[in-house]
């Protein structure tokens, strides 16, 4: 939770899908949404998932076609969470309704700050890159400020995202690279858990036992890392007794050149991010 416990101003989340919904839930849990949070979604069913959260009002476009402009007009901070191809039309729609001094935050991958600023005029714009652990309040969000976003705007948006985890401020040029680490990173972790589970099954454990062993080993290791003052390398060495079984296993993993594998994987993700930014 942010160290500053001052209530946040009115917030609108336009296109509150998985990520927008996670942020709405984080704001609700934090108790900092004093100005209220309004979310919009196309369907009544999706809107109903958030409606009723403390401090949150959720509106379906099926029920109210002007929900986006209404929500934007009532907010000091507007988060844009629709799919990237839909962003330009939404920005044109809400531009006349924005309050003076409003802050607009992009949740849309691949859409540049320049696109937002061009379509919105002199509005303070920030581009964000949250990740899915925000769903449980343990996310990490990359945040890049546009040319019109002053220190107060950045501080407000930082506090907003701190309700769902940690925040790292970066230049926009680094947002795509950040997405290959923290944005895509949960998928890499889940893949490791999948493969570790398969290895356990291969050693004769039942699927349920294998899943428990793999998941809790990684979850416990992550908790230990968080609680420890040591870095991952030091913790690894502590588990790896000289000439022991772990040392033999780690040697196999190192022989596989995991450093190069992760470098290639993140390079591939970055190349794809650049393609998406160009409409590919």
Secondary structure as UniProt FT lines:
FT   STRAND          11..14
FT   HELIX           18..30
FT   TURN            34..35
FT   STRAND          37..41
FT   HELIX           44..50
FT   TURN            51..52
FT   TURN            54..55
FT   STRAND          56..60
FT   TURN            61..63
FT   TURN            65..66
FT   HELIX           67..73
FT   STRAND          77..80
FT   HELIX           84..86
FT   HELIX           87..95
FT   TURN            96..97
FT   TURN            100..101
FT   STRAND          103..106
FT   TURN            109..110
FT   HELIX           113..120
FT   STRAND          124..129
FT   HELIX           132..136
FT   STRAND          139..145
FT   TURN            147..148
FT   HELIX           151..162
FT   TURN            163..164
FT   STRAND          165..169
FT   HELIX           172..174
FT   HELIX           175..178
FT   HELIX           179..183
FT   HELIX           184..202
FT   TURN            203..204
FT   HELIX           207..227
FT   HELIX           232..239
FT   TURN            242..243
FT   HELIX           245..255
FT   TURN            256..257
FT   HELIX           258..277
FT   TURN            278..279
//
